[in-house]
Amino acid sequence: MAVDPVCKMTVDPPRAPAQSTYRGQTYYFCAVSCKQAFDKEPEKYLAQSSGR
């Protein structure tokens, strides 16, 4: 399982409605709207998930 970096929902990668690759890492999303938000500001969401 993966965690959507935008909304923090748990996502099953093979069934994820959307995915993005950023800096060589693939991120999975529960919805296309979360992917779109991530694609606009990936560092914003990655900083939140790492506790920075």
Residue frames as qw, qx, qy, qz and C-alpha x, y, z in Angstrom:
[[0.000, 0.889, 0.459, 0.000, 0.00, 0.00, 0.00],
 [0.390, 0.243, -0.004, 0.888, 1.04, 3.59, -0.58],
 [0.106, -0.700, -0.468, 0.529, -0.01, 6.88, 1.00],
 [0.308, 0.791, 0.319, 0.421, -1.35, 9.71, -1.15],
 [0.475, -0.060, -0.237, 0.845, 1.06, 12.60, -0.35],
 [0.124, -0.393, -0.166, -0.896, -1.70, 15.19, -0.74],
 [0.627, -0.450, -0.113, -0.626, -4.61, 13.85, 1.33],
 [0.170, -0.435, 0.815, -0.344, -2.76, 11.07, 3.22],
 [0.891, 0.039, 0.137, -0.431, -5.26, 8.38, 2.20],
 [0.505, -0.278, 0.797, 0.182, -3.98, 4.83, 1.80],
 [0.643, 0.548, -0.217, -0.488, -3.89, 3.81, -1.87],
 [0.836, -0.021, 0.529, 0.144, -3.45, 0.39, -3.48],
 [0.102, -0.543, 0.476, 0.684, -0.89, 1.17, -6.24],
 [0.184, 0.108, 0.854, 0.474, -2.32, -1.21, -8.88],
 [0.040, 0.685, 0.721, 0.091, -5.78, 0.34, -8.40],
 [0.184, -0.544, -0.147, 0.806, -4.73, 3.99, -7.95],
 [0.443, 0.801, 0.396, -0.072, -6.68, 6.38, -10.19],
 [0.360, 0.902, -0.161, 0.176, -3.54, 8.46, -10.79],
 [0.804, -0.382, 0.068, 0.451, 0.23, 8.45, -10.34],
 [0.270, 0.938, -0.201, 0.088, 3.17, 10.79, -10.86],
 [0.853, -0.058, -0.111, 0.507, 6.89, 10.32, -10.92],
 [0.032, -0.971, 0.126, -0.203, 8.99, 13.01, -9.26],
 [0.080, -0.756, 0.637, -0.125, 12.77, 12.81, -8.84],
 [0.354, 0.287, -0.888, -0.064, 12.74, 9.13, -9.72],
 [0.147, 0.112, 0.862, -0.473, 10.07, 8.21, -7.15],
 [0.280, -0.347, -0.669, -0.595, 6.53, 7.18, -8.10],
 [0.207, 0.082, 0.557, -0.800, 3.67, 8.58, -6.02],
 [0.130, -0.372, -0.864, -0.313, 0.14, 7.20, -6.09],
 [0.216, -0.039, 0.176, -0.960, -3.04, 9.20, -5.63],
 [0.277, 0.346, 0.837, -0.322, -6.61, 8.43, -4.57],
 [0.398, 0.792, 0.435, -0.158, -7.98, 10.89, -7.14],
 [0.563, 0.509, 0.219, 0.614, -6.90, 12.87, -10.19],
 [0.119, -0.938, -0.061, -0.318, -7.45, 16.10, -8.23],
 [0.685, -0.668, 0.208, 0.204, -4.78, 15.05, -5.70],
 [0.755, 0.109, 0.323, 0.560, -2.36, 14.29, -8.55],
 [0.292, 0.778, 0.217, 0.512, -3.02, 17.71, -10.08],
 [0.382, -0.916, 0.065, -0.105, -2.35, 19.45, -6.76],
 [0.788, -0.405, 0.298, 0.355, 0.88, 17.45, -6.30],
 [0.674, 0.375, 0.317, 0.552, 2.07, 18.16, -9.85],
 [0.089, 0.917, 0.101, 0.375, 1.70, 21.92, -9.25],
 [0.174, -0.795, 0.427, -0.393, 3.70, 21.96, -5.98],
 [0.872, -0.030, -0.485, 0.060, 5.37, 18.61, -5.27],
 [0.390, 0.266, -0.559, 0.682, 7.86, 20.03, -2.76],
 [0.427, -0.386, 0.189, -0.796, 5.01, 21.45, -0.67],
 [0.901, -0.201, -0.109, -0.369, 3.50, 17.98, -0.17],
 [0.818, 0.154, -0.464, 0.302, 6.78, 16.14, 0.21],
 [0.124, 0.415, -0.480, 0.763, 7.96, 18.57, 2.90],
 [0.646, -0.353, 0.141, -0.662, 4.71, 17.94, 4.81],
 [0.957, -0.062, -0.238, -0.154, 5.09, 14.17, 4.62],
 [0.710, 0.219, -0.470, 0.477, 8.68, 14.19, 5.85],
 [0.536, -0.711, -0.364, 0.274, 7.93, 16.45, 8.81],
 [0.468, 0.044, 0.019, 0.882, 10.07, 19.37, 7.57]]
